[in-house]
C-alpha cells in the first residue's frame, strides 16, 4: 500500500500495508496533507519499514545527544559520509531512522519496534527529523514558532519554550480582526521564486492545528518577556541570530545541513523583516506587533 502526502509543496511517501492506522493522532494530522500518488511527481522522502537492527556506523561523528522529554527518550543523531542515523532509545527498545542526502529513501524499524502509548510521538519526531534533512538543502526549514495568518500574509513568533509564543498568538486571535492560527509549533518556511513563504505542517505541538496552506511572510518576531512593550527591527547578523535558535538544533553540528540552513536564512532575510519584541502578555503587545508589521508592509508596497 502506498500513501503520499504534500507538505509545504514537498511530496513524501509512506509504504506499508495498514501502516498509517497504527500511528494514532499523528496519522490524523497527516491525513490533512494526503494526496493522490503520482509517479510523475518528485518524492523527496519515502518511508519503508525494515525488520533488521539499526546499521552500525564503523566511523561516525556524534552530532548531538539530547533528551526527548515528551516520551522520556534519549535521542542521538549521527552521520557517516552522507548517511544520517537518528535513534530514540527507551527501556522498551530503540526506534531508528536512516536517510542519505542523495536518496529519498528512509528506512526505519517501525515493523519491529514494540508499540506503546508514546509510539505516535516517537514516530512524529523521527519523521520530522528525516523531513528536515530532506528539505534543508532545498531552501526550506522547519522552524520552531507559533504562526498567525492575518489577511493575505502570515507572521511567525519565535522564542524559547515558555516565552509566550502561544499566548501572544492567542492575543492576536482575540484582539486583531481576521487573525487565525496557522501552526503552533513547527511550520515550514521556504524561499521560492524569490519570495519568503510559510506553510502549514502536521507538526503543531500540543495544539491541533494542521492546515494545507502557504502564505507570504510579513515578518518574524522574536519574543522576550518584559515589564513593558517595545519592538525594534533586527538586521544583518542580529537578524540571523534571532532565527537560528529556532531552527533544528541538531543540524547546527553538521556542516552540510548548517551551510544549507544559513544560505536559506540569508535569502529569507532579503525579503522578510525580523523584529524583537519585549512584551507583556497583554492586548497592547499584540496590537504593537500587528501595527509594526502592517506599517512595514505599507512602507514596502
PyMOL commands that set and color helices and strands:
alter all, ss='L'
color gray80, all
select helices_A, chain A and resi 20-22+25-31+119-136+165-175+236-244+249-253+255-269+283-299
alter helices_A, ss='H'
color red, helices_A
select strands_A, chain A and resi 2-7+10-15+34-35+43-49+61-68+73-80+83-90+93-100+105-108+140-144+146-150+153-158+179-183+186-192+195-199+214-225+230-234+274-279
alter strands_A, ss='S'
color yellow, strands_A
deselect
rebuild
show_as cartoon
